[in-house]
Amino acid sequence: MRGALGEKLPEHLVLSRVVFPDSVPRAVAGRADRAALVRLSREAGPRHPSPR
């Protein structure tokens, strides 16, 4: 995926990590819980190093 995106987008716009959770965590109001999504992303594993 990174390779295909890298051919079309500048490096700084290519995703560093893609996570496919089994379900989207929900907040009390039923909306997506963004904080929980960030935690899932961090727990998913190492990121690709960002370009410098």
PyMOL Python script that loads the backbone (N, CA, C, O; Angstrom):
from pymol import cmd

cmd.read_pdbstr("""\
ATOM      1  N   MET A   1       0.821  -1.183   0.000  1.00  0.00           N
ATOM      2  CA  MET A   1       0.000   0.000   0.000  1.00  0.00           C
ATOM      3  C   MET A   1       0.870   1.254   0.000  1.00  0.00           C
ATOM      4  O   MET A   1       0.617   2.200  -0.745  1.00  0.00           O
ATOM      5  N   ARG A   2       1.908   1.245   0.855  1.00  0.00           N
ATOM      6  CA  ARG A   2       2.789   2.412   0.905  1.00  0.00           C
ATOM      7  C   ARG A   2       3.449   2.654  -0.445  1.00  0.00           C
ATOM      8  O   ARG A   2       3.619   3.799  -0.863  1.00  0.00           O
ATOM      9  N   GLY A   3       3.816   1.584  -1.119  1.00  0.00           N
ATOM     10  CA  GLY A   3       4.455   1.725  -2.426  1.00  0.00           C
ATOM     11  C   GLY A   3       3.537   2.363  -3.445  1.00  0.00           C
ATOM     12  O   GLY A   3       3.946   3.254  -4.189  1.00  0.00           O
ATOM     13  N   ALA A   4       2.291   1.906  -3.479  1.00  0.00           N
ATOM     14  CA  ALA A   4       1.329   2.457  -4.430  1.00  0.00           C
ATOM     15  C   ALA A   4       1.039   3.919  -4.124  1.00  0.00           C
ATOM     16  O   ALA A   4       0.962   4.743  -5.036  1.00  0.00           O
ATOM     17  N   LEU A   5       0.877   4.244  -2.848  1.00  0.00           N
ATOM     18  CA  LEU A   5       0.626   5.638  -2.480  1.00  0.00           C
ATOM     19  C   LEU A   5       1.854   6.502  -2.744  1.00  0.00           C
ATOM     20  O   LEU A   5       1.739   7.660  -3.146  1.00  0.00           O
ATOM     21  N   GLY A   6       3.032   5.921  -2.510  1.00  0.00           N
ATOM     22  CA  GLY A   6       4.267   6.661  -2.732  1.00  0.00           C
ATOM     23  C   GLY A   6       4.486   7.059  -4.173  1.00  0.00           C
ATOM     24  O   GLY A   6       5.175   8.041  -4.450  1.00  0.00           O
ATOM     25  N   GLU A   7       3.897   6.297  -5.107  1.00  0.00           N
ATOM     26  CA  GLU A   7       4.009   6.642  -6.515  1.00  0.00           C
ATOM     27  C   GLU A   7       3.123   7.829  -6.887  1.00  0.00           C
ATOM     28  O   GLU A   7       3.408   8.544  -7.848  1.00  0.00           O
ATOM     29  N   LYS A   8       2.053   8.035  -6.129  1.00  0.00           N
ATOM     30  CA  LYS A   8       1.082   9.076  -6.463  1.00  0.00           C
ATOM     31  C   LYS A   8       1.191  10.327  -5.593  1.00  0.00           C
ATOM     32  O   LYS A   8       0.861  11.427  -6.036  1.00  0.00           O
ATOM     33  N   LEU A   9       1.657  10.155  -4.350  1.00  0.00           N
ATOM     34  CA  LEU A   9       1.658  11.256  -3.388  1.00  0.00           C
ATOM     35  C   LEU A   9       3.071  11.623  -2.967  1.00  0.00           C
ATOM     36  O   LEU A   9       3.976  10.791  -3.049  1.00  0.00           O
ATOM     37  N   PRO A  10       3.274  12.852  -2.519  1.00  0.00           N
ATOM     38  CA  PRO A  10       4.563  13.210  -1.915  1.00  0.00           C
ATOM     39  C   PRO A  10       4.770  12.383  -0.641  1.00  0.00           C
ATOM     40  O   PRO A  10       3.798  11.990   0.005  1.00  0.00           O
ATOM     41  N   GLU A  11       5.999  12.124  -0.288  1.00  0.00           N
ATOM     42  CA  GLU A  11       6.332  11.247   0.848  1.00  0.00           C
ATOM     43  C   GLU A  11       5.658  11.678   2.143  1.00  0.00           C
ATOM     44  O   GLU A  11       5.232  10.827   2.924  1.00  0.00           O
ATOM     45  N   HIS A  12       5.554  12.983   2.388  1.00  0.00           N
ATOM     46  CA  HIS A  12       4.973  13.438   3.655  1.00  0.00           C
ATOM     47  C   HIS A  12       3.467  13.184   3.738  1.00  0.00           C
ATOM     48  O   HIS A  12       2.888  13.327   4.815  1.00  0.00           O
ATOM     49  N   LEU A  13       2.823  12.816   2.642  1.00  0.00           N
ATOM     50  CA  LEU A  13       1.396  12.516   2.656  1.00  0.00           C
ATOM     51  C   LEU A  13       1.099  11.015   2.685  1.00  0.00           C
ATOM     52  O   LEU A  13      -0.062  10.621   2.793  1.00  0.00           O
ATOM     53  N   VAL A  14       2.122  10.184   2.592  1.00  0.00           N
ATOM     54  CA  VAL A  14       1.926   8.738   2.608  1.00  0.00           C
ATOM     55  C   VAL A  14       1.694   8.286   4.046  1.00  0.00           C
ATOM     56  O   VAL A  14       2.414   8.688   4.960  1.00  0.00           O
ATOM     57  N   LEU A  15       0.694   7.457   4.231  1.00  0.00           N
ATOM     58  CA  LEU A  15       0.361   6.963   5.572  1.00  0.00           C
ATOM     59  C   LEU A  15       1.532   6.215   6.191  1.00  0.00           C
ATOM     60  O   LEU A  15       2.219   5.449   5.514  1.00  0.00           O
ATOM     61  N   SER A  16       1.754   6.438   7.470  1.00  0.00           N
ATOM     62  CA  SER A  16       2.833   5.730   8.151  1.00  0.00           C
ATOM     63  C   SER A  16       2.347   4.407   8.736  1.00  0.00           C
ATOM     64  O   SER A  16       3.148   3.515   9.016  1.00  0.00           O
ATOM     65  N   ARG A  17       1.041   4.284   8.916  1.00  0.00           N
ATOM     66  CA  ARG A  17       0.490   3.069   9.516  1.00  0.00           C
ATOM     67  C   ARG A  17      -0.971   2.937   9.107  1.00  0.00           C
ATOM     68  O   ARG A  17      -1.703   3.924   9.051  1.00  0.00           O
ATOM     69  N   VAL A  18      -1.383   1.713   8.822  1.00  0.00           N
ATOM     70  CA  VAL A  18      -2.777   1.432   8.512  1.00  0.00           C
ATOM     71  C   VAL A  18      -3.241   0.344   9.462  1.00  0.00           C
ATOM     72  O   VAL A  18      -2.612  -0.710   9.557  1.00  0.00           O
ATOM     73  N   VAL A  19      -4.329   0.589  10.163  1.00  0.00           N
ATOM     74  CA  VAL A  19      -4.856  -0.355  11.145  1.00  0.00           C
ATOM     75  C   VAL A  19      -6.277  -0.714  10.747  1.00  0.00           C
ATOM     76  O   VAL A  19      -7.081   0.159  10.417  1.00  0.00           O
ATOM     77  N   PHE A  20      -6.582  -2.014  10.780  1.00  0.00           N
ATOM     78  CA  PHE A  20      -7.920  -2.495  10.471  1.00  0.00           C
ATOM     79  C   PHE A  20      -8.514  -3.138  11.725  1.00  0.00           C
ATOM     80  O   PHE A  20      -8.382  -4.348  11.911  1.00  0.00           O
ATOM     81  N   PRO A  21      -9.167  -2.352  12.592  1.00  0.00           N
ATOM     82  CA  PRO A  21      -9.742  -2.922  13.813  1.00  0.00           C
ATOM     83  C   PRO A  21     -10.970  -3.783  13.477  1.00  0.00           C
ATOM     84  O   PRO A  21     -11.609  -3.603  12.440  1.00  0.00           O
ATOM     85  N   ASP A  22     -11.273  -4.706  14.368  1.00  0.00           N
ATOM     86  CA  ASP A  22     -12.456  -5.553  14.179  1.00  0.00           C
ATOM     87  C   ASP A  22     -13.735  -4.726  14.228  1.00  0.00           C
ATOM     88  O   ASP A  22     -14.695  -5.012  13.513  1.00  0.00           O
ATOM     89  N   SER A  23     -13.742  -3.707  15.068  1.00  0.00           N
ATOM     90  CA  SER A  23     -14.887  -2.807  15.157  1.00  0.00           C
ATOM     91  C   SER A  23     -14.392  -1.430  15.582  1.00  0.00           C
ATOM     92  O   SER A  23     -13.324  -1.300  16.181  1.00  0.00           O
ATOM     93  N   VAL A  24     -15.168  -0.421  15.271  1.00  0.00           N
ATOM     94  CA  VAL A  24     -14.818   0.949  15.635  1.00  0.00           C
ATOM     95  C   VAL A  24     -15.295   1.201  17.063  1.00  0.00           C
ATOM     96  O   VAL A  24     -16.477   1.028  17.360  1.00  0.00           O
ATOM     97  N   PRO A  25     -14.375   1.615  17.959  1.00  0.00           N
ATOM     98  CA  PRO A  25     -14.798   1.915  19.325  1.00  0.00           C
ATOM     99  C   PRO A  25     -15.763   3.097  19.341  1.00  0.00           C
ATOM    100  O   PRO A  25     -15.575   4.076  18.619  1.00  0.00           O
ATOM    101  N   ARG A  26     -16.779   2.995  20.156  1.00  0.00           N
ATOM    102  CA  ARG A  26     -17.816   4.031  20.218  1.00  0.00           C
ATOM    103  C   ARG A  26     -17.799   4.727  21.560  1.00  0.00           C
ATOM    104  O   ARG A  26     -17.525   4.109  22.589  1.00  0.00           O
ATOM    105  N   ALA A  27     -18.094   6.014  21.547  1.00  0.00           N
ATOM    106  CA  ALA A  27     -18.259   6.798  22.764  1.00  0.00           C
ATOM    107  C   ALA A  27     -19.688   6.593  23.277  1.00  0.00           C
ATOM    108  O   ALA A  27     -20.494   5.925  22.629  1.00  0.00           O
ATOM    109  N   VAL A  28     -19.989   7.154  24.409  1.00  0.00           N
ATOM    110  CA  VAL A  28     -21.312   6.999  25.015  1.00  0.00           C
ATOM    111  C   VAL A  28     -22.410   7.500  24.075  1.00  0.00           C
ATOM    112  O   VAL A  28     -23.488   6.908  24.013  1.00  0.00           O
ATOM    113  N   ALA A  29     -22.147   8.575  23.350  1.00  0.00           N
ATOM    114  CA  ALA A  29     -23.138   9.146  22.447  1.00  0.00           C
ATOM    115  C   ALA A  29     -23.294   8.344  21.159  1.00  0.00           C
ATOM    116  O   ALA A  29     -24.153   8.666  20.339  1.00  0.00           O
ATOM    117  N   GLY A  30     -22.482   7.306  20.964  1.00  0.00           N
ATOM    118  CA  GLY A  30     -22.584   6.468  19.778  1.00  0.00           C
ATOM    119  C   GLY A  30     -21.661   6.879  18.646  1.00  0.00           C
ATOM    120  O   GLY A  30     -21.609   6.211  17.613  1.00  0.00           O
ATOM    121  N   ARG A  31     -20.935   7.967  18.827  1.00  0.00           N
ATOM    122  CA  ARG A  31     -19.991   8.411  17.809  1.00  0.00           C
ATOM    123  C   ARG A  31     -18.681   7.660  17.968  1.00  0.00           C
ATOM    124  O   ARG A  31     -18.430   7.051  19.008  1.00  0.00           O
ATOM    125  N   ALA A  32     -17.847   7.703  16.939  1.00  0.00           N
ATOM    126  CA  ALA A  32     -16.537   7.058  17.004  1.00  0.00           C
ATOM    127  C   ALA A  32     -15.702   7.711  18.106  1.00  0.00           C
ATOM    128  O   ALA A  32     -15.634   8.936  18.199  1.00  0.00           O
ATOM    129  N   ASP A  33     -15.074   6.890  18.930  1.00  0.00           N
ATOM    130  CA  ASP A  33     -14.218   7.366  20.019  1.00  0.00           C
ATOM    131  C   ASP A  33     -12.816   7.579  19.452  1.00  0.00           C
ATOM    132  O   ASP A  33     -12.050   6.626  19.314  1.00  0.00           O
ATOM    133  N   ARG A  34     -12.482   8.820  19.125  1.00  0.00           N
ATOM    134  CA  ARG A  34     -11.206   9.124  18.473  1.00  0.00           C
ATOM    135  C   ARG A  34     -10.010   8.794  19.358  1.00  0.00           C
ATOM    136  O   ARG A  34      -8.982   8.332  18.862  1.00  0.00           O
ATOM    137  N   ALA A  35     -10.134   9.026  20.656  1.00  0.00           N
ATOM    138  CA  ALA A  35      -9.029   8.712  21.566  1.00  0.00           C
ATOM    139  C   ALA A  35      -8.746   7.214  21.566  1.00  0.00           C
ATOM    140  O   ALA A  35      -7.586   6.802  21.577  1.00  0.00           O
ATOM    141  N   ALA A  36      -9.790   6.404  21.554  1.00  0.00           N
ATOM    142  CA  ALA A  36      -9.607   4.953  21.513  1.00  0.00           C
ATOM    143  C   ALA A  36      -8.991   4.524  20.185  1.00  0.00           C
ATOM    144  O   ALA A  36      -8.198   3.583  20.153  1.00  0.00           O
ATOM    145  N   LEU A  37      -9.338   5.192  19.100  1.00  0.00           N
ATOM    146  CA  LEU A  37      -8.739   4.869  17.806  1.00  0.00           C
ATOM    147  C   LEU A  37      -7.246   5.184  17.796  1.00  0.00           C
ATOM    148  O   LEU A  37      -6.457   4.435  17.219  1.00  0.00           O
ATOM    149  N   VAL A  38      -6.857   6.284  18.429  1.00  0.00           N
ATOM    150  CA  VAL A  38      -5.442   6.634  18.517  1.00  0.00           C
ATOM    151  C   VAL A  38      -4.703   5.572  19.327  1.00  0.00           C
ATOM    152  O   VAL A  38      -3.602   5.165  18.955  1.00  0.00           O
ATOM    153  N   ARG A  39      -5.296   5.123  20.427  1.00  0.00           N
ATOM    154  CA  ARG A  39      -4.663   4.073  21.241  1.00  0.00           C
ATOM    155  C   ARG A  39      -4.506   2.783  20.436  1.00  0.00           C
ATOM    156  O   ARG A  39      -3.467   2.128  20.519  1.00  0.00           O
ATOM    157  N   LEU A  40      -5.517   2.414  19.663  1.00  0.00           N
ATOM    158  CA  LEU A  40      -5.424   1.218  18.813  1.00  0.00           C
ATOM    159  C   LEU A  40      -4.276   1.354  17.828  1.00  0.00           C
ATOM    160  O   LEU A  40      -3.529   0.403  17.596  1.00  0.00           O
ATOM    161  N   SER A  41      -4.140   2.530  17.256  1.00  0.00           N
ATOM    162  CA  SER A  41      -3.076   2.775  16.292  1.00  0.00           C
ATOM    163  C   SER A  41      -1.707   2.620  16.944  1.00  0.00           C
ATOM    164  O   SER A  41      -0.804   2.023  16.356  1.00  0.00           O
ATOM    165  N   ARG A  42      -1.548   3.146  18.138  1.00  0.00           N
ATOM    166  CA  ARG A  42      -0.261   3.060  18.836  1.00  0.00           C
ATOM    167  C   ARG A  42       0.056   1.633  19.260  1.00  0.00           C
ATOM    168  O   ARG A  42       1.224   1.243  19.287  1.00  0.00           O
ATOM    169  N   GLU A  43      -0.951   0.860  19.587  1.00  0.00           N
ATOM    170  CA  GLU A  43      -0.749  -0.522  20.018  1.00  0.00           C
ATOM    171  C   GLU A  43      -0.499  -1.462  18.836  1.00  0.00           C
ATOM    172  O   GLU A  43      -0.054  -2.593  19.033  1.00  0.00           O
ATOM    173  N   ALA A  44      -0.776  -1.010  17.622  1.00  0.00           N
ATOM    174  CA  ALA A  44      -0.705  -1.859  16.440  1.00  0.00           C
ATOM    175  C   ALA A  44       0.721  -2.272  16.077  1.00  0.00           C
ATOM    176  O   ALA A  44       0.916  -3.296  15.422  1.00  0.00           O
ATOM    177  N   GLY A  45       1.693  -1.510  16.482  1.00  0.00           N
ATOM    178  CA  GLY A  45       3.060  -1.880  16.153  1.00  0.00           C
ATOM    179  C   GLY A  45       3.867  -0.689  15.725  1.00  0.00           C
ATOM    180  O   GLY A  45       3.426   0.455  15.837  1.00  0.00           O
ATOM    181  N   PRO A  46       5.073  -0.969  15.225  1.00  0.00           N
ATOM    182  CA  PRO A  46       5.987   0.124  14.875  1.00  0.00           C
ATOM    183  C   PRO A  46       5.536   0.893  13.648  1.00  0.00           C
ATOM    184  O   PRO A  46       4.917   0.345  12.735  1.00  0.00           O
ATOM    185  N   ARG A  47       5.860   2.164  13.652  1.00  0.00           N
ATOM    186  CA  ARG A  47       5.586   3.026  12.508  1.00  0.00           C
ATOM    187  C   ARG A  47       6.768   2.979  11.565  1.00  0.00           C
ATOM    188  O   ARG A  47       7.883   2.624  11.951  1.00  0.00           O
ATOM    189  N   HIS A  48       6.507   3.339  10.338  1.00  0.00           N
ATOM    190  CA  HIS A  48       7.613   3.552   9.416  1.00  0.00           C
ATOM    191  C   HIS A  48       8.245   4.878   9.798  1.00  0.00           C
ATOM    192  O   HIS A  48       7.532   5.810  10.169  1.00  0.00           O
ATOM    193  N   PRO A  49       9.548   4.987   9.719  1.00  0.00           N
ATOM    194  CA  PRO A  49      10.174   6.260  10.090  1.00  0.00           C
ATOM    195  C   PRO A  49       9.741   7.375   9.137  1.00  0.00           C
ATOM    196  O   PRO A  49       9.604   7.167   7.932  1.00  0.00           O
ATOM    197  N   SER A  50       9.532   8.544   9.701  1.00  0.00           N
ATOM    198  CA  SER A  50       9.125   9.668   8.872  1.00  0.00           C
ATOM    199  C   SER A  50      10.353  10.211   8.121  1.00  0.00           C
ATOM    200  O   SER A  50      11.475  10.138   8.622  1.00  0.00           O
ATOM    201  N   PRO A  51      10.130  10.746   6.937  1.00  0.00           N
ATOM    202  CA  PRO A  51      11.262  11.273   6.171  1.00  0.00           C
ATOM    203  C   PRO A  51      11.825  12.520   6.842  1.00  0.00           C
ATOM    204  O   PRO A  51      11.098  13.270   7.492  1.00  0.00           O
ATOM    205  N   ARG A  52      13.108  12.728   6.679  1.00  0.00           N
ATOM    206  CA  ARG A  52      13.769  13.907   7.261  1.00  0.00           C
ATOM    207  C   ARG A  52      14.477  14.676   6.181  1.00  0.00           C
ATOM    208  O   ARG A  52      15.096  15.703   6.459  1.00  0.00           O
TER     209      ARG A  52
END
""", "prot")
cmd.dss("prot")
cmd.show_as("cartoon", "prot")
cmd.util.cbc("prot")
cmd.orient("prot")
